[in-house]
Amino acid sequence: MNSLVFLGIVVSIVGVTSDNLTTNEFIKDIGKEFESNANFIKIRERWGYKAWIGIEAIIVVGFGICDLILNELFFSIAYGVFRGLAATHNFQIIGEYRTIGIDVFRENSKRRRQLFQRVSPINRYKMRLQYFACFFICIVALMLIFLIAYESMFQIDLFLTFLVAGLILGIGGFFFTMGIID
């Protein structure tokens, strides 16, 4: 299990680093008004970017310690996968505005916001139903994996189970977050 904890911490560090780098590039190019993480904006404005990195480091170490103490958790892998997927989403947006131009991207974003102002919250969530469905499927898959893992008594099965469960939980968290972002 210690190798899983080490793997989880490495995955968390890679995911957090890639997300922070793409977020910085995103903010540098088009501004902080397009960043959806309000906590990131508040902390960065108030205490600076180093404070945000410190908080991220505490979170990664906290998940690593939880994984080490409980020997059955996979939070660091899930957090790393979640942040890595957030980085890929940022890459998609960066690729979009660099392809069509920053001014056109801002204009399209403004037009999109104006169109959705008159849409009811229920219809907004209906448009994001695909993300919630993917989240639900990830939770069901997670439960099935745990059920199969506890039926089996092999240590290698538990190791792979927690690895896969961490991946699934990270993907599910990403889909849930994408569903609730305006």
Buried (B, 14 or more C-beta within 10 A) or exposed (E): BEEBBBBBBBBBBBBBBBBBEBBEBBBEBBEBEBBBBEEBBEBBEEEEEEEBEEBBEEBBEEBBBBBBEEEBBBBBBBBBBBBBBBBEBBBEBBEEBEEEEEEEBBEEBEEEEEEEEEEEEEEEEEEBEEBBEBBEBBBEBBEEBBEEBEEEEEEEBBBBBBBBBBBBBBBBBBBBBBBEEE
